[in-house]
């Protein structure tokens, strides 16, 4: 069974192949940038190569999810999502809150943001 590796990195681009763990020296190919793109490529690999398995390798860093990452029946099959082993991986679906101000609310110190 052939294994397809798809690399996801903070310094990747979704226009790249995802076959390389780091960008090449010419900046022409390297890892993809988002988990959503890796999921699409995993789906394509499973469709084009029946019986193959796919590993999505997440490289170190905080991977921000801009929308929920949804899986459905076309994602079933031998697919794994794994840390690449080059440092901690964080999947973050939160929204950063900024513009904090300190105030007194009901006689107590409070931090408030819009």
N, C-alpha and C positions, 0 to 999 in steps of 0.2 A: 504494500500500500504506500503510495507516494505521499510525502508530507509537504504541504505548501506552507512556508513561513511568511507571515505578513508583519512587518515591523511598524510600530507606531511610536513616534518620538515628538517631543516638543519642538525640535528643529526640523521637522519633516514638512512636506508639502503634499496635499491631496492629489496633485497632478503627477507625483512620482509613483514608481512601481510598488514600493513597499517591500521589495525583495532585499534591500540593503539595510543594515542596522544603523549606519551613519551615511550622511550625504557623500557622494563621490567627490573627488578633488575638483571636478569641473562644475559642480553644482547642477548637474543635469539629471541625477537620479538619487534616490535615497528612500528613507522611510516615509510613510504617509503621516499626516498631522493629526487626524481625528479618528476616534473609535468608530464613528458612524461610517467613515470611508472604509475602514478595515472590515467592518461588518459587510458592506456591499461587495468588497473584493472576496471575502470568504464565501459569500453566496455564489458569486460568479465561479469561483474555483470548484465548489461542490457540484455546480451544474455542468461545467465543462469537463470535469474529471471525475466521473462517478467512481465511488470506491476510495477516493483519495481522502486524506485527512488534512485539516488546516489548523495551524497554530498561529494565534494572534499574540505577538510578543510586545508587551507594553514596556517601553524604556522609562527610566527614572524620571520623576517629576510629577507635577500637579496637572493632571489632564482635566480640563474644564469641559463639562458636558453642557452645550448650549440648549439642548432639548433632551427629553427623555430618550434613552436608548431602548428601543423596543425590539423584541425577538418574536418571530412567528414560525410556523411550520417550515418555511424555506430555510430557516437557520438550524434545523435539526440535522444531525449527522455528526460525524467525528470532527467537532470544532472545539478547541480549547482557547481560553483567554488567560494568558499567563504573564507574570512579571518576567522581564528579560533577564533579571539578575544583576543589573548594573546599578542598583540603588532602589530606594523606596519609591513605590508608585501610589499615587493618590488619585482616585476618581472623584471629582468634585462637581456636584450638580447644584450647588448653592449659588446664591446671588450675593455679591459683595455689597454691603451697606456702608455708605460713606456719609460725610457731612454731619458727623456727630457734634453735638453741642452739650455743654454741661448746664444744668438748670436745677432749680429747687422745685420739687413737686410734692405737695402735701407735707411740707416741712422737711423733706428728705432730699439729699443730693441724688440727681438722676442724670443719665446720659440719654439724649433724645436725638433721633434721626428721622428725616422725612421718609 
